[in-house]
C-alpha cells in the first residue's frame, strides 16, 4: 500500500496571515504548527504544503519571491523538528494582471492539481488525503479528494466559519489550530 499524505495550507494555518507575504524575514510560525507537523511525521504521513499564491499573478511579487518565502517556512519548521516533504504553490488567478498567470487552472485550491503533482512526486496515495486550512477552499480541497476537509480557526478560519452556512460547505471537523487537526487525523487512524 502506498504511503499517506496530508495537505496543509501555508498562510493562516502554518504561519501568521500577513496578506500577500513576499518577505521571508516576516515568516512567523503559528502556535501548534510545528507540533502538529511533527505529530503527522511520527504517524508516517508525508506532509505537503499547498498554497494559493495569487500575489504572483496580481503582480505583487515574483515566483522567485514566492519560492523564497516557501523555503523560509520549510526551514523554520525544520528548525523545530517538523519535516515537510514537498511544498507546492499556485501563481494563477482568473483576474491576474500578468497575462501568463490569468487563467482558471486545476492547481488553484479547491482544485486538486497541486495535490496530484505532490502525490506523483512522493509516490503516495492521493484519494482520501486530508486537507487542513483556514479557508473554505482548503476544506473543499480535502472533500474533492474524498478525504476530510479540516478548518482551523487560525488565520481567516473564524471568518470562514461564518461562511460555512452561506456557502453550504460542511467541514469534516473544525479545530483550534494545526496541532489539533493533526491530533484528529492521527486519532482517526487515517
VENNORGI-V81049 format. One line per field, one symbol per residue. ss: DSSP state (H for helix, E for strand, L for the rest). phi: phi as a letter, one per 30 degrees, with the letter a starting at -180 (. if undefined). burial: # if it has 24 or more other C-alpha atoms within 12 Angstrom, else .. A space follows every 50 residues. Layout:
ss=???
phi=???
burial=???
//
This chain:
ss=LLEEEEEELLELLLELLLLLLLLHHHLLELLLHHHHHHHHHHLLEEEEEE EELHHHHLLLLLHHHHHHHHHHHHHHHHHLLLLLLEEEEELLELLLLLHH HELLLLLLLLLLHHHHHHHHHHLELLLLLEEEELLHHHHHHHHHLLLLEE EELLLLHHHHHHHHHHHLLLLLEEELLHHHHHHHHHHHLL
phi=.ddcbbcbdcdicccedbicdbcddcdbddejdddddeddeddjddcbdb bdbdedddidacdedddddedddddddddcicccdabcbcddaecddced cdacbdddeddcedddddddechbdceiddbbacbdddedeeddcicdcc cccdhceddddddedddhccedacbdadddddedddddid
burial=...##############..###.#..###############.#.###### #########..##.###.#########....############....... #.....#############..#.######################.#### #######..##..#....##################....
//
